[in-house]
Amino acid sequence: MQRWLSSTSYIKAFYNKTWIERYGEPISTETVTLLWSVTVSIFSIGGLFGALSATLIIKVLGRKGTLLLNNSFAVIAAVLLSLGEMSRSFEMLIIGRLIMGVDSGIALSALPMYLGEISPKHFRGMIGQFNSILICLGVFTGQVLGMPELLGQESTWIYLFSFLALPAMLQLCVLPFLPESPRYLLMERRDEAGAEKAFQRFLGKKDVSQELEEVHMEARAQDKLHTVSVLQLLKSPAVRWQLITVIITMACYQLCGLNAIWYYTNGILREAGFTESILPYITLSTGAIETLAAIISGLVIERIGRKPLLIFGFFSMAVFFSLLTVFLNFQDRVSWMPYLSYVCILAVIASFCSGPGGIPFILTGELFEQSYRPAAFMIAGTVNWLSNFAVGLLFPFIQETLQSFSFLVFVAVCILGSIYLYVVLPETKNKTFMDISQSFAKINKMPIPSPGQEMELVLSINSDTNGKAQDATKMQTSL
């Protein structure tokens, strides 16, 4: 959302100019508002489509193949967005936003899954945080390129969209030389030689027997179990609280109020006395804080752990949202109060990026074993994009009704999320995927299974779609 705020006036002017050329009259206020709302919100719709389709694509093409294919969506979107003004077609901007949303929806499922599966357990969190770090770096880069001296002018704003193709082209050049996920190769393709080579290349060592054995243990527990569908995942008692945890964490990720911050930032800066010409440079601090906080989180996540960072992030956001509410209500009475409001905004952004900004995607990959993971990412992605759409749709009404007290809604979300994570979520650092699954056994009211019992359990989950599962279970029991 924030990536588009700086270009809002230019895009609306483009809509008006195109409308006059087509219909010979200026566009009405209601129509331009509708077109702008569709342009902004359709990104979330595309993200939802991408998340829903990711499981099928991953099943057919694998993690690496899905990421390679997904780059085509980014290139197509960049072309449509870049040529929209030249073609006098606001429809191209809208369709480009939709396709870019599809690209993001697929990427936020396939990339965390790939990073989690190729990473050693001691570095899984740190490597997983690269996803969040590069997103923040992308935002900051967009802010820099949007400066008036660069592309932040009416005659050049459209060229900003061409930069969307650069990461895709870079990935198309580099990714073919990287191995596929060794877990995917071994557990889903039954390619042990390929998995061994992949581990050797990723880990930089020849003896990967320990890593292969870890995957073999998980594979033995899930032998003959095909990739679980979304319906099977929803019905499985063995992963019920893992699923609830991912849903709540992902919902809090979007509903914690970060996107709403951008509605207030420029207004608070104006109240502080900053002129319009200085605002773009001051707002660079938000992107810088995002990137710095994400980098620090990536450096300390393996030392501190996922759970403390998540709870700290959400609780800190609640504190600074509360302070921001107080400062906003006194902003008209005290001349220096807007400065404190802006400090609170920076603190909220830093709190978000310290944990909630990246860890939910890491957890989605960690809380589920191999056969559950694609379906889990589909559900997590669906919750993510629906929540994102809900914030964009509802926050203007919340803001209109509650005014400066609107942030108290997000205070409640952050506090409730912190309490849930404190009570339910186990720490996952330095644990194998099977260890993490077993840590949920008590709350799921399931016995901690032995390897043989785990095989029986997963076979029973697949019995609805595999008519032979019951016989296989009996054979295992007899053995």
Rosetta blueprint (number, residue, H / E / L):
1 M L
2 Q H
3 R H
4 W H
5 L H
6 S L
7 S L
8 T H
9 S H
10 Y H
11 I H
12 K H
13 A H
14 F H
15 Y H
16 N H
17 K H
18 T H
19 W H
20 I H
21 E H
22 R H
23 Y H
24 G L
25 E L
26 P L
27 I L
28 S L
29 T H
30 E H
31 T H
32 V H
33 T H
34 L H
35 L H
36 W H
37 S H
38 V H
39 T H
40 V H
41 S H
42 I H
43 F H
44 S H
45 I H
46 G H
47 G H
48 L H
49 F H
50 G H
51 A H
52 L H
53 S H
54 A H
55 T H
56 L H
57 I H
58 I H
59 K H
60 V H
61 L H
62 G H
63 R H
64 K H
65 G H
66 T H
67 L H
68 L H
69 L H
70 N H
71 N H
72 S H
73 F H
74 A H
75 V H
76 I H
77 A H
78 A H
79 V H
80 L H
81 L H
82 S H
83 L H
84 G L
85 E L
86 M L
87 S L
88 R L
89 S L
90 F H
91 E H
92 M H
93 L H
94 I H
95 I H
96 G H
97 R H
98 L H
99 I H
100 M H
101 G H
102 V H
103 D H
104 S H
105 G H
106 I H
107 A H
108 L H
109 S H
110 A H
111 L H
112 P H
113 M H
114 Y H
115 L H
116 G H
117 E H
118 I H
119 S L
120 P L
121 K L
122 H L
123 F L
124 R H
125 G H
126 M H
127 I H
128 G H
129 Q H
130 F H
131 N H
132 S H
133 I H
134 L H
135 I H
136 C H
137 L H
138 G H
139 V H
140 F H
141 T H
142 G H
143 Q H
144 V H
145 L H
146 G L
147 M L
148 P L
149 E L
150 L L
151 L L
152 G L
153 Q L
154 E L
155 S L
156 T L
157 W H
158 I H
159 Y H
160 L H
161 F H
162 S H
163 F H
164 L H
165 A H
166 L H
167 P H
168 A H
169 M H
170 L H
171 Q H
172 L H
173 C H
174 V H
175 L H
176 P H
177 F H
178 L L
179 P L
180 E L
181 S L
182 P H
183 R H
184 Y H
185 L H
186 L H
187 M H
188 E L
189 R L
190 R L
191 D L
192 E H
193 A H
194 G H
195 A H
196 E H
197 K H
198 A H
199 F H
200 Q H
201 R H
202 F H
203 L H
204 G L
205 K L
206 K L
207 D L
208 V L
209 S H
210 Q H
211 E H
212 L H
213 E H
214 E H
215 V H
216 H H
217 M H
218 E H
219 A H
220 R H
221 A H
222 Q L
223 D L
224 K L
225 L L
226 H L
227 T L
228 V L
229 S L
230 V H
231 L H
232 Q H
233 L H
234 L H
235 K H
236 S L
237 P H
238 A H
239 V H
240 R H
241 W H
242 Q H
243 L H
244 I H
245 T H
246 V H
247 I H
248 I H
249 T H
250 M H
251 A H
252 C H
253 Y H
254 Q H
255 L H
256 C L
257 G L
258 L H
259 N H
260 A H
261 I H
262 W H
263 Y H
264 Y H
265 T H
266 N H
267 G H
268 I H
269 L H
270 R H
271 E H
272 A L
273 G L
274 F L
275 T L
276 E L
277 S L
278 I L
279 L H
280 P H
281 Y H
282 I H
283 T L
284 L H
285 S H
286 T H
287 G H
288 A H
289 I H
290 E H
291 T H
292 L H
293 A H
294 A H
295 I H
296 I H
297 S H
298 G H
299 L H
300 V H
301 I H
302 E H
303 R H
304 I H
305 G L
306 R H
307 K H
308 P H
309 L H
310 L H
311 I H
312 F H
313 G H
314 F H
315 F H
316 S H
317 M H
318 A H
319 V H
320 F H
321 F H
322 S H
323 L H
324 L H
325 T H
326 V H
327 F H
328 L H
329 N H
330 F L
331 Q L
332 D L
333 R L
334 V L
335 S L
336 W L
337 M H
338 P H
339 Y H
340 L H
341 S H
342 Y H
343 V H
344 C H
345 I H
346 L H
347 A H
348 V H
349 I H
350 A H
351 S H
352 F H
353 C H
354 S L
355 G L
356 P L
357 G L
358 G L
359 I H
360 P H
361 F H
362 I H
363 L H
364 T H
365 G H
366 E H
367 L L
368 F L
369 E L
370 Q L
371 S L
372 Y L
373 R H
374 P H
375 A H
376 A H
377 F H
378 M H
379 I H
380 A H
381 G H
382 T H
383 V H
384 N H
385 W H
386 L H
387 S H
388 N H
389 F H
390 A H
391 V H
392 G H
393 L H
394 L H
395 F H
396 P H
397 F H
398 I H
399 Q H
400 E H
401 T H
402 L H
403 Q H
404 S H
405 F H
406 S H
407 F H
408 L H
409 V H
410 F H
411 V H
412 A H
413 V H
414 C H
415 I H
416 L H
417 G H
418 S H
419 I H
420 Y H
421 L H
422 Y H
423 V H
424 V H
425 L L
426 P L
427 E L
428 T L
429 K L
430 N L
431 K L
432 T L
433 F H
434 M H
435 D H
436 I H
437 S H
438 Q H
439 S H
440 F L
441 A L
442 K L
443 I L
444 N L
445 K L
446 M L
447 P L
448 I L
449 P L
450 S L
451 P H
452 G H
453 Q H
454 E H
455 M H
456 E H
457 L H
458 V H
459 L H
460 S H
461 I H
462 N H
463 S H
464 D H
465 T L
466 N L
467 G L
468 K L
469 A H
470 Q H
471 D H
472 A H
473 T H
474 K H
475 M H
476 Q H
477 T H
478 S H
479 L L
